[in-house]
């Protein structure tokens, strides 16, 4: 068994070049960077200057067909993720797809179905799943110690982007070029995490504001209401127009609560009994004391714990890359199997569809074709991109 995976980066922009640095700096010991592909000659020239040992390509198919690489990462525009992944898998080349897995569920389903038949690994760059803080939170939730979830709230508005960001190129913040705004470009991290930790909701009702505070045609502010199978509810709020933004996750359970601030610190509140049991035991005398402003809750908590984890730069992404290589080389379980990428895409699509129709949209029975038809209507209105199939 080889000690290192022969690896290629397709798309040597901001993200792709960062992955090159991680590998070069020894943060991904099981990967050997052997090739870089980019349609921009200046980017491949830069890659060659930085890493003289790599071979460079301008055509991703030529790279994959060369037989010189065992695995790729796709740091390219979102619409291309499924196309490139399917081609690589068809040639027996392992794929680490950048997030999101795609723009719309139909194309991601096609990728997932193909990946089932391929003799190669398909994973996705959900780097936040490699955040020790969220891993510990998921372990607590999965243990069942806090009981059933009742409510999830995530306000993630730290994605501020000025108009100049959108003006960098014609494809940015367009339906045909990117497939959406904050939901597909910034918030896929949280759209994945909320489902990974709290479970996949059954439906969503959303207010989606397009071009609210920016001169763009896609969404720059979103308020979504989630409904879970057990009757629990959730709220998801995100935007790109708040300089003093917030990042706060709250998960409330029958027997406690978890609060996460700025992805750095979590506070876990554990009740001695479930809220239902406490409710039954709360008599008139305690109600009187409570209404008088006395502390009647202090003795109800078993513990209030704080979890803090250092967020080392690059460790999340490089950790997913190393895990991907270790899975291929030694069979280690994947942190982020590619098939799970559809969850975040489907939730984003459902939120967009709810915004367009003003109706609650089922996630459990999501209509892929209806969404694609509506997306194509928006692309046609732009008049500068091909419609999707």
N, C-alpha and C positions, 0 to 999 in steps of 0.2 A: 504494500500500500504506500502510495506517495505521501511525503510529508507536507507538501504544499499543493494547493489548487491553482492551476494555470488560469488566470483571471483577466478579464477585459472590461474596461469601462466604455460604455457607449453614451456619448454626450459628455464633453469635457468642459462644461460650463462651471458655474459656481459650485454646484453640488458634486459633480463628477470630479472636479479638481480637488475638492476637499477629501473625497475618498482616496484619491491618489496620494495625498499627503498622509492620510492615516496609514496606508500600506507602507509608504516609504519610511515613516517614522517608527515602524515596528509595532504599531498598535493592532495589527491583524496578522499575527505570526503564521497562520496557516494558509495565507494567500500570497501568491507570487504574481505581481502585475506584469503581464507579458504583452498587452496590446491596448491601444486606445483608438476609438473611432469618433469622428465628428465631421459634419459636413462643412464646417468652417475651417479652412486651411490654416488660419492663424492659430486656432486652438490645437490642432494636431502638431503644428510646429512648436508651440509652447510645450506640449506634452513630451516631445522628443528632446527638447532642451533640458527639461527637468529630469526626465528619465530616459537616458540614451539607450537603455536596453530594450525599450518597448518597440513594437512594430505599430505603425499608424495606418489607419484606413479612413476612407471617406464614405464607404458603403458598408452598412452593418451586415448585409447578407454576405458580402465578400469576406468580412472578418469571420463570421460564423462558419462559412464554408471552408475557411483556410485549414481547419483541422488543428490549429495551433492553440486553441483555447478550450478549456473545459467548462467555463462558467462565465456569465456576464452579469453586469448590473446595468439597468436602463435608466439613465438620468436624462430623459428627453421629454418633450411635451406630452401631456397626459394621454391624448388620443392615441399616441404611438405605443404606449405600454403593452396593450394586448397583442397588437400586430407583431411587434418585435419578439415578445415572449413566445408566441406560438411558433414563429419561424425557428427560433433557437431550440425550443423543445422538440420540434420535428427533426432536428439534426442531432438530437441527443446531447445538447448543450444545456447545462443547468442554468436556471434563471433566478436572479434576485431582482424583482421588479421594484422600482421606486413607487412610492405612494402618490396618488391613489392608483388602484389596480387598473382603472380606466375611468372614463367619463360617464358612461351610462351602463346600466345593468345588462343589457342584451350582449354587449361586446365582452363584458367580464364573465358572463355565464359561458359564452363560447370558449373563452380562455380556460375557465375552470374545467369544462367538459373535456377539452383537449388535453389538459394537464393530467387528467386521470389516466389517459391512455399512454402517456409519454414515459419513456425509460430515462427520465431525468427529473431532478428536483426543481420544484417551483416554490419560491418563498417570496415574501414581500417585506419592504423596509419599513416596518412599524417600529421605529427606534424607541418610541416612548414605552413600548412593552418591555424594553430593557432598562427602564428607569427603576432603580431599586425601591424607590418610594411607592410607585404604582404596583410593583410586584408584591410588596408587603400588604398593600391595601387589598389587592385581589385575593391574596392568601387568606386574609381575615374574612372577606366576604364569602369565599368558597367554603370556608370551614363551617359556616352556619352558626357561629357563636352569637352573632347579632340578630339571628332570625331572618324573617322575610323582609325584603326591601319594600318600603312604602313610598319613597320619594327620591328622585334624583334631580339635582339642580346644578347646571354648570354655566357660569358666566365666563366666557373667554373672549375678552375684547382687547387683548394686548397685541393684536395684529395690525397696528397702525401702519397705513401705507399712504404716502402723499400722492397727489395727482401725477407728479413727475415719475413715480414708479410705474404707473399705468401707461405713461406716454413713451416709455422706452422702446416699444415696438408695437406694430399694428395688431399682432395676435393676442396681446395681453388684454384681459378683461373683456373678452368677446365670447359669444356662444360657439362660434365655429373654430376659434383658435384655442381656447382653454376649456370651454364647456361650462363656464360659470365663474363665480367670483370667490368669495371667502370660503364657501363650502367645499370647493374642489382644490383651491390653491393653498389656503392657510389652515383650515380647521380639520382636515382629514385625520390629524393626530387625535383630536378629542372625539371625533365621530367614531373612531375605532375604539378608543379607550372606554367610552361610556358604555358601549355594548360588550366589550371584553370583560368589564368589571361588573356592571349592573344587569347585563342580559339584553337581548334584542327586544326592543319594544314591538307591540303589535300594530300600532298606527301612530300617525303624527298629524297635527294640525298646526299650520304655520302662517306667520305674517312675514313675507320676504320683501324687502325694500331694495329695488334695483336703481342704481344711480342716486341713492338718497343724499349722500354728501360728496360724491365724486362724479365727474363727467364720464361715466361708464354705463354700459347697457346691462351689466350683470349685477348680482347682489353684493352690496357692501354692508348690509345689516340684516340680521335674521333673529326672529323670536319663534321658537318651536315648542309646542306642547306634545309630550310623549305619553302614550298610554301602554301600560304593560298588561300581560295576560292575567295577573293576579289582582288587578284593580289599582296597582300602584301607578303613579304619574311622574312625569319629569318635565323639566324646563331646560331648554338649551338656547343660550343667547350668544351670538358672536357678531363681530363687526370689524371693519378696518378703518374706522374714522374716529377713534378715541385715543388721544395721546396719553391721557392718564387712565389707561385701561385696567381691567380687573381680570384675574385668573383665580376663580374660586369654585371648587367642587364641593357639594354637600350631598351625602347619601344618608338617608334616614331609614332605620330598621325598626322592627318590633322591639328590639332590646338594645337600642343604642343609636349612635350617629358617628359618621366620619366626616371631618371637614378638612379640606386640603386648600392651602393658600399658596399661590404663586409657584406651584409644582415643587415646592421646597420642603414644606412642613405639613404634616397631617396630625390632627388631634382626634383621638378615638375615645368616644364616650360609651361606657358599658354600664347598662342598668343591671341591678341585682335580679330583677324580674322583668317580664315583658310589660309593655305599656298597657296591654289589655288586663293583665293581672293587677297592676298598680291601680288602674281605673276602678276595678271592682272593690278594691280594699280601701279606697279613699272615702272616708266617712264625712259626715256633716261637720264634725269638729275640725278636721283637717281643711275642709273647704273654707271654714270661717277664718282659720289661721292664715290660709293662703290669701284670702281677700283682704286681710288686715296687713298684708305685706310681709308676713313672717316667712322665713326660709323653711319650707316644708319639703324641699327636694334634695337637700344635701345628703341625707342618709339613704337615698334611693340608688346612688351610683356605686357600683362595685369598683370602678376604676376610671380614671381619666388619664390616658397615656398620650405622649407626644412622640411622633416618629419624624426624624430629620435625616436626610441623606444628602451628601455632597453630590452636586450635579457636575461631574467632571466633563469639560469640553471634549466632545468627540467620542466619549466612552460609549454612549448609547448606540450611535451608528456603527462604530467599529466593532462593538460587541455583537450586533446583529450579523455583521459580515463574518466575524470569526465563528459565530454559531452556525451560520450557513455552511462555511467550509468544513467545520467539524462534523456536521450532519452528513455531508457527502463523503468525507474521508473516513469517519469513524462511527457513523450511525447515531450521533447525538440528536436528541429530540429538538425540533425546530422551535424557536421562540415565536415565529410568525409564519405559519404555513400560508402559502399563497392563496389557497381556497378561501380563507377567511377575509380576503380583501373585498369581497362583494358586499359584506355587511355595511361598511362605511359608505360605499358607493350607493347602495340601495337607500340608505337613510338620507343621504344628500339629495338623491333624485326625488324621494318622497317629499322632502321638505320643499324642494323647488316646485314640484307638481301641486302641492297644497297651496303654495303661494300664488301659482298661476290660476288655479280653479277656485280658490276660496273654500275648499272642502277638506274634510278629514280624509287622509289617504292611508289605505291599508299597506303595511309593510309585509305582513304575513302573506298576503295575496297581491303583491305589487304587480301592476300591469306594465311590463317592459315595453311592449309595442306602443301603448298609449303615450308613455313618457317620451319615447324616441320620436314619435310623431310631433309632439309639442316642442321638443328640442329643435327639430328640423324647421318648424315654423319660425322659431326665433333666429335660426341660422339664415333662413331665407330672407328675413327682414333686414339682416345686415348686408346681404347682397355681395359678399366678397369671399365666402367660403363654400366649399362643397358640402352638400348634405350627407348625413351619415346613414349607414345601413345596419 
